[in-house]
Amino acid sequence: MDYPLRLADQLRAHLRALRKQRGLTQAQLGQRLGLSQVRIAEIEARPGVVSVDQLLKILSALDATLVLQDRADVSVKPAKKGEW
């Protein structure tokens, strides 16, 4: 399933949902990444402050990928004021 995102805050629910779909606790995901459960909780709560490198590692551990889509090639409504 695809999860289109426009804002970093939208990652919060998606990261948590992916982890739960994989049947992982925060502690188990942390073990896969060499991170503590507390750090996974922080990342899920504030994903906008994590580095792109760390985000890609988390997504990889969840068997997910990050896809950039060229919006010039897609029929999409223009972003609202304040959105990208």
JOGI-V222071 format. One line per field, one symbol per residue. phi: phi as a letter, one per 20 degrees, with the letter a starting at -180 (. if undefined). Layout:
phi: ???
This chain:
phi: .ecfcdcgfffgfffffffffemdeffffgffdmcefffffffffcffdeffgffffffffelccdcedfffecfcfgffgnde
